[in-house]
């Protein structure tokens, strides 16, 4: 029997997240995989005085780790100790930082909104007297309205739409020393986008998200889910994004550009799977566990050779 661990955040033990963990546990059983749950607050890791990495011995004998957190340092430590981690630490790191996502897709041919990365500001050093000078660059490049996104964030909660300099000044004053970026506003996709789940290089499920009262389509912000079969261009872009970023699985959010061409919104390395299950009946956990089972078996065969 294949033995693995699922790592989840120990400080987010809400009913919603516990339900998702249970979906993966049940899916693992159907694949003949023994999956042990580890919360991040149960894991103690670091380095000995000679820089030798250490972590709880009990997790080191697993054949893989399904990593559903964003603690990149922890994921990297597991990889150092020889464990196969799904998704990899590097892939999680890239997806968790919206600026890095855009940067790592440069020259890929994948269409994204025009993006300006905010300059680094050290904590407490945002200079109120110089903020207008930088806004000139944003206005010249992007115009209004423009989208302001914190680089770290989920559920669309750290995404803002500003319509003039006054609003831009206010937002910059609030998040001046938080990593963030600025993007052109995709008017053709107001309040709607497509979530496409990709596992092992294949599209396994999708849905249309719509919001009549908000430019963000996220369900958490009041959006609604609808059955949707994306055309080949949307499917191809979602798969290509995952390939370029080295993702085993992901939820890729695409907007509707001019002529309904796909435009990348963002990429979720550990996208929530309950909404798509409720809408379509497709259990992404089963798809992911089946993929992991094949990959682990393949790795073992290579080692045997």
SEKESE-44649 format. One record per residue (C-alpha): residue in three letters; x, y, z; residue number from 1. Coordinates in steps of 0.5 Angstrom, whole numbers, plus 500, padded with zeros to 3 digits. Example, Ala and Ser with C-alpha at 12.3 -4.5 7.8 and 13.67 -1.06 7.14 Angstrom:
2
+------+-----+-----+-----+-----+
| type |  px |  py |  pz | seq |
+------+-----+-----+-----+-----+
|  Ala | 525 | 491 | 516 |   1 |
|  Ser | 527 | 498 | 514 |   2 |
+------+-----+-----+-----+-----+
! end
This chain:
305
+------+-----+-----+-----+-----+
| type |  px |  py |  pz | seq |
+------+-----+-----+-----+-----+
|  Unk | 500 | 500 | 500 |   1 |
|  Unk | 502 | 507 | 498 |   2 |
|  Unk | 503 | 511 | 505 |   3 |
|  Unk | 503 | 519 | 504 |   4 |
|  Unk | 502 | 525 | 509 |   5 |
|  Unk | 497 | 531 | 508 |   6 |
|  Unk | 500 | 537 | 511 |   7 |
|  Unk | 495 | 543 | 512 |   8 |
|  Unk | 495 | 549 | 516 |   9 |
|  Unk | 494 | 548 | 524 |  10 |
|  Unk | 491 | 555 | 525 |  11 |
|  Unk | 485 | 554 | 520 |  12 |
|  Unk | 482 | 548 | 523 |  13 |
|  Unk | 475 | 551 | 521 |  14 |
|  Unk | 469 | 546 | 519 |  15 |
|  Unk | 470 | 548 | 511 |  16 |
|  Unk | 478 | 546 | 511 |  17 |
|  Unk | 477 | 540 | 515 |  18 |
|  Unk | 471 | 538 | 510 |  19 |
|  Unk | 476 | 539 | 505 |  20 |
|  Unk | 481 | 535 | 509 |  21 |
|  Unk | 476 | 529 | 509 |  22 |
|  Unk | 475 | 529 | 502 |  23 |
|  Unk | 482 | 528 | 501 |  24 |
|  Unk | 482 | 522 | 506 |  25 |
|  Unk | 476 | 519 | 503 |  26 |
|  Unk | 479 | 520 | 496 |  27 |
|  Unk | 486 | 516 | 498 |  28 |
|  Unk | 482 | 510 | 501 |  29 |
|  Unk | 479 | 509 | 494 |  30 |
|  Unk | 486 | 509 | 491 |  31 |
|  Unk | 489 | 504 | 496 |  32 |
|  Unk | 493 | 510 | 499 |  33 |
|  Unk | 494 | 511 | 507 |  34 |
|  Unk | 494 | 518 | 508 |  35 |
|  Unk | 496 | 521 | 515 |  36 |
|  Unk | 494 | 528 | 517 |  37 |
|  Unk | 499 | 533 | 519 |  38 |
|  Unk | 498 | 540 | 522 |  39 |
|  Unk | 503 | 545 | 521 |  40 |
|  Unk | 503 | 546 | 528 |  41 |
|  Unk | 505 | 539 | 530 |  42 |
|  Unk | 511 | 539 | 525 |  43 |
|  Unk | 518 | 542 | 528 |  44 |
|  Unk | 523 | 543 | 523 |  45 |
|  Unk | 530 | 546 | 523 |  46 |
|  Unk | 537 | 545 | 522 |  47 |
|  Unk | 542 | 542 | 527 |  48 |
|  Unk | 549 | 546 | 529 |  49 |
|  Unk | 552 | 543 | 523 |  50 |
|  Unk | 546 | 545 | 518 |  51 |
|  Unk | 543 | 538 | 518 |  52 |
|  Unk | 536 | 539 | 516 |  53 |
|  Unk | 531 | 535 | 521 |  54 |
|  Unk | 523 | 534 | 522 |  55 |
|  Unk | 519 | 530 | 526 |  56 |
|  Unk | 521 | 523 | 524 |  57 |
|  Unk | 514 | 520 | 523 |  58 |
|  Unk | 513 | 524 | 517 |  59 |
|  Unk | 520 | 522 | 514 |  60 |
|  Unk | 518 | 515 | 512 |  61 |
|  Unk | 512 | 517 | 508 |  62 |
|  Unk | 513 | 516 | 500 |  63 |
|  Unk | 510 | 523 | 499 |  64 |
|  Unk | 507 | 529 | 502 |  65 |
|  Unk | 500 | 532 | 499 |  66 |
|  Unk | 502 | 540 | 501 |  67 |
|  Unk | 495 | 544 | 502 |  68 |
|  Unk | 499 | 550 | 506 |  69 |
|  Unk | 503 | 556 | 503 |  70 |
|  Unk | 509 | 555 | 508 |  71 |
|  Unk | 514 | 554 | 503 |  72 |
|  Unk | 520 | 554 | 508 |  73 |
|  Unk | 516 | 547 | 511 |  74 |
|  Unk | 515 | 545 | 504 |  75 |
|  Unk | 522 | 546 | 502 |  76 |
|  Unk | 525 | 542 | 508 |  77 |
|  Unk | 520 | 536 | 506 |  78 |
|  Unk | 524 | 536 | 499 |  79 |
|  Unk | 531 | 537 | 502 |  80 |
|  Unk | 529 | 530 | 506 |  81 |
|  Unk | 528 | 527 | 500 |  82 |
|  Unk | 520 | 527 | 500 |  83 |
|  Unk | 516 | 528 | 494 |  84 |
|  Unk | 512 | 534 | 495 |  85 |
|  Unk | 505 | 535 | 491 |  86 |
|  Unk | 505 | 541 | 489 |  87 |
|  Unk | 513 | 543 | 489 |  88 |
|  Unk | 515 | 548 | 494 |  89 |
|  Unk | 517 | 552 | 488 |  90 |
|  Unk | 511 | 552 | 485 |  91 |
|  Unk | 507 | 554 | 491 |  92 |
|  Unk | 512 | 560 | 492 |  93 |
|  Unk | 510 | 562 | 485 |  94 |
|  Unk | 503 | 562 | 485 |  95 |
|  Unk | 502 | 565 | 492 |  96 |
|  Unk | 506 | 571 | 490 |  97 |
|  Unk | 502 | 574 | 484 |  98 |
|  Unk | 508 | 578 | 482 |  99 |
|  Unk | 512 | 572 | 481 | 100 |
|  Unk | 506 | 568 | 478 | 101 |
|  Unk | 506 | 574 | 472 | 102 |
|  Unk | 514 | 574 | 472 | 103 |
|  Unk | 515 | 567 | 471 | 104 |
|  Unk | 510 | 567 | 465 | 105 |
|  Unk | 514 | 572 | 462 | 106 |
|  Unk | 515 | 571 | 454 | 107 |
|  Unk | 511 | 565 | 455 | 108 |
|  Unk | 505 | 567 | 450 | 109 |
|  Unk | 500 | 567 | 455 | 110 |
|  Unk | 496 | 573 | 455 | 111 |
|  Unk | 495 | 577 | 462 | 112 |
|  Unk | 493 | 584 | 464 | 113 |
|  Unk | 499 | 589 | 463 | 114 |
|  Unk | 502 | 589 | 470 | 115 |
|  Unk | 506 | 594 | 474 | 116 |
|  Unk | 510 | 591 | 480 | 117 |
|  Unk | 510 | 596 | 486 | 118 |
|  Unk | 517 | 598 | 488 | 119 |
|  Unk | 520 | 595 | 495 | 120 |
|  Unk | 518 | 599 | 501 | 121 |
|  Unk | 521 | 597 | 508 | 122 |
|  Unk | 516 | 597 | 513 | 123 |
|  Unk | 514 | 604 | 516 | 124 |
|  Unk | 518 | 607 | 511 | 125 |
|  Unk | 513 | 609 | 506 | 126 |
|  Unk | 514 | 616 | 504 | 127 |
|  Unk | 507 | 620 | 504 | 128 |
|  Unk | 510 | 626 | 501 | 129 |
|  Unk | 513 | 622 | 495 | 130 |
|  Unk | 507 | 618 | 493 | 131 |
|  Unk | 504 | 622 | 488 | 132 |
|  Unk | 510 | 622 | 483 | 133 |
|  Unk | 510 | 614 | 483 | 134 |
|  Unk | 502 | 615 | 481 | 135 |
|  Unk | 504 | 619 | 475 | 136 |
|  Unk | 507 | 612 | 472 | 137 |
|  Unk | 501 | 608 | 474 | 138 |
|  Unk | 496 | 613 | 470 | 139 |
|  Unk | 500 | 614 | 464 | 140 |
|  Unk | 501 | 606 | 463 | 141 |
|  Unk | 494 | 604 | 466 | 142 |
|  Unk | 490 | 609 | 466 | 143 |
|  Unk | 483 | 609 | 470 | 144 |
|  Unk | 480 | 605 | 473 | 145 |
|  Unk | 486 | 600 | 475 | 146 |
|  Unk | 486 | 594 | 479 | 147 |
|  Unk | 491 | 594 | 485 | 148 |
|  Unk | 492 | 587 | 488 | 149 |
|  Unk | 496 | 585 | 494 | 150 |
|  Unk | 501 | 580 | 492 | 151 |
|  Unk | 499 | 575 | 498 | 152 |
|  Unk | 492 | 574 | 498 | 153 |
|  Unk | 486 | 569 | 497 | 154 |
|  Unk | 478 | 570 | 496 | 155 |
|  Unk | 479 | 576 | 492 | 156 |
|  Unk | 479 | 580 | 499 | 157 |
|  Unk | 486 | 584 | 497 | 158 |
|  Unk | 484 | 586 | 490 | 159 |
|  Unk | 481 | 593 | 489 | 160 |
|  Unk | 479 | 597 | 483 | 161 |
|  Unk | 480 | 605 | 483 | 162 |
|  Unk | 477 | 610 | 479 | 163 |
|  Unk | 481 | 616 | 480 | 164 |
|  Unk | 488 | 619 | 484 | 165 |
|  Unk | 484 | 620 | 490 | 166 |
|  Unk | 482 | 613 | 491 | 167 |
|  Unk | 489 | 610 | 488 | 168 |
|  Unk | 492 | 615 | 494 | 169 |
|  Unk | 488 | 612 | 499 | 170 |
|  Unk | 489 | 605 | 497 | 171 |
|  Unk | 497 | 606 | 496 | 172 |
|  Unk | 497 | 609 | 503 | 173 |
|  Unk | 494 | 603 | 506 | 174 |
|  Unk | 498 | 598 | 503 | 175 |
|  Unk | 504 | 602 | 501 | 176 |
|  Unk | 509 | 597 | 505 | 177 |
|  Unk | 505 | 591 | 503 | 178 |
|  Unk | 508 | 587 | 496 | 179 |
|  Unk | 503 | 589 | 491 | 180 |
|  Unk | 502 | 590 | 484 | 181 |
|  Unk | 498 | 594 | 479 | 182 |
|  Unk | 494 | 592 | 473 | 183 |
|  Unk | 490 | 594 | 467 | 184 |
|  Unk | 482 | 593 | 468 | 185 |
|  Unk | 479 | 588 | 463 | 186 |
|  Unk | 473 | 591 | 462 | 187 |
|  Unk | 470 | 585 | 458 | 188 |
|  Unk | 470 | 581 | 464 | 189 |
|  Unk | 467 | 585 | 469 | 190 |
|  Unk | 464 | 580 | 475 | 191 |
|  Unk | 465 | 574 | 471 | 192 |
|  Unk | 471 | 569 | 470 | 193 |
|  Unk | 472 | 562 | 469 | 194 |
|  Unk | 475 | 557 | 474 | 195 |
|  Unk | 479 | 551 | 471 | 196 |
|  Unk | 482 | 545 | 475 | 197 |
|  Unk | 488 | 542 | 472 | 198 |
|  Unk | 491 | 535 | 474 | 199 |
|  Unk | 497 | 532 | 471 | 200 |
|  Unk | 496 | 536 | 465 | 201 |
|  Unk | 489 | 535 | 464 | 202 |
|  Unk | 483 | 539 | 465 | 203 |
|  Unk | 478 | 535 | 470 | 204 |
|  Unk | 473 | 540 | 471 | 205 |
|  Unk | 471 | 548 | 470 | 206 |
|  Unk | 465 | 553 | 472 | 207 |
|  Unk | 463 | 560 | 470 | 208 |
|  Unk | 463 | 565 | 476 | 209 |
|  Unk | 459 | 571 | 476 | 210 |
|  Unk | 458 | 577 | 480 | 211 |
|  Unk | 452 | 582 | 479 | 212 |
|  Unk | 455 | 587 | 484 | 213 |
|  Unk | 462 | 586 | 484 | 214 |
|  Unk | 468 | 587 | 479 | 215 |
|  Unk | 471 | 580 | 482 | 216 |
|  Unk | 467 | 574 | 481 | 217 |
|  Unk | 470 | 570 | 487 | 218 |
|  Unk | 464 | 566 | 491 | 219 |
|  Unk | 466 | 569 | 497 | 220 |
|  Unk | 465 | 576 | 495 | 221 |
|  Unk | 458 | 574 | 493 | 222 |
|  Unk | 459 | 571 | 486 | 223 |
|  Unk | 455 | 565 | 484 | 224 |
|  Unk | 457 | 558 | 480 | 225 |
|  Unk | 455 | 556 | 474 | 226 |
|  Unk | 456 | 550 | 469 | 227 |
|  Unk | 461 | 552 | 464 | 228 |
|  Unk | 465 | 548 | 458 | 229 |
|  Unk | 470 | 552 | 457 | 230 |
|  Unk | 473 | 552 | 449 | 231 |
|  Unk | 479 | 550 | 447 | 232 |
|  Unk | 483 | 556 | 448 | 233 |
|  Unk | 481 | 557 | 455 | 234 |
|  Unk | 483 | 549 | 456 | 235 |
|  Unk | 489 | 550 | 453 | 236 |
|  Unk | 491 | 556 | 457 | 237 |
|  Unk | 490 | 553 | 463 | 238 |
|  Unk | 494 | 547 | 462 | 239 |
|  Unk | 500 | 551 | 459 | 240 |
|  Unk | 500 | 555 | 465 | 241 |
|  Unk | 500 | 549 | 470 | 242 |
|  Unk | 506 | 546 | 465 | 243 |
|  Unk | 510 | 553 | 465 | 244 |
|  Unk | 509 | 554 | 473 | 245 |
|  Unk | 511 | 546 | 474 | 246 |
|  Unk | 504 | 545 | 477 | 247 |
|  Unk | 502 | 538 | 479 | 248 |
|  Unk | 495 | 541 | 480 | 249 |
|  Unk | 492 | 547 | 480 | 250 |
|  Unk | 485 | 552 | 480 | 251 |
|  Unk | 487 | 557 | 474 | 252 |
|  Unk | 482 | 563 | 474 | 253 |
|  Unk | 481 | 566 | 467 | 254 |
|  Unk | 478 | 572 | 465 | 255 |
|  Unk | 474 | 574 | 458 | 256 |
|  Unk | 478 | 579 | 454 | 257 |
|  Unk | 477 | 582 | 447 | 258 |
|  Unk | 473 | 577 | 443 | 259 |
|  Unk | 472 | 573 | 449 | 260 |
|  Unk | 480 | 571 | 448 | 261 |
|  Unk | 482 | 568 | 455 | 262 |
|  Unk | 486 | 572 | 459 | 263 |
|  Unk | 490 | 570 | 466 | 264 |
|  Unk | 487 | 572 | 472 | 265 |
|  Unk | 491 | 568 | 477 | 266 |
|  Unk | 493 | 561 | 479 | 267 |
|  Unk | 491 | 557 | 485 | 268 |
|  Unk | 496 | 552 | 487 | 269 |
|  Unk | 492 | 549 | 492 | 270 |
|  Unk | 485 | 551 | 490 | 271 |
|  Unk | 479 | 549 | 494 | 272 |
|  Unk | 475 | 543 | 491 | 273 |
|  Unk | 468 | 544 | 495 | 274 |
|  Unk | 465 | 549 | 491 | 275 |
|  Unk | 466 | 545 | 484 | 276 |
|  Unk | 464 | 539 | 487 | 277 |
|  Unk | 457 | 542 | 490 | 278 |
|  Unk | 456 | 544 | 483 | 279 |
|  Unk | 458 | 539 | 478 | 280 |
|  Unk | 459 | 533 | 482 | 281 |
|  Unk | 466 | 532 | 480 | 282 |
|  Unk | 471 | 530 | 486 | 283 |
|  Unk | 478 | 534 | 485 | 284 |
|  Unk | 480 | 530 | 491 | 285 |
|  Unk | 479 | 523 | 487 | 286 |
|  Unk | 483 | 526 | 481 | 287 |
|  Unk | 489 | 528 | 485 | 288 |
|  Unk | 490 | 522 | 489 | 289 |
|  Unk | 489 | 518 | 483 | 290 |
|  Unk | 495 | 522 | 479 | 291 |
|  Unk | 499 | 522 | 486 | 292 |
|  Unk | 498 | 514 | 486 | 293 |
|  Unk | 501 | 514 | 479 | 294 |
|  Unk | 507 | 519 | 480 | 295 |
|  Unk | 509 | 515 | 486 | 296 |
|  Unk | 509 | 508 | 483 | 297 |
|  Unk | 512 | 511 | 477 | 298 |
|  Unk | 518 | 514 | 481 | 299 |
|  Unk | 519 | 507 | 485 | 300 |
|  Unk | 520 | 504 | 478 | 301 |
|  Unk | 525 | 509 | 476 | 302 |
|  Unk | 529 | 508 | 483 | 303 |
|  Unk | 528 | 500 | 482 | 304 |
|  Unk | 531 | 501 | 475 | 305 |
+------+-----+-----+-----+-----+
! end
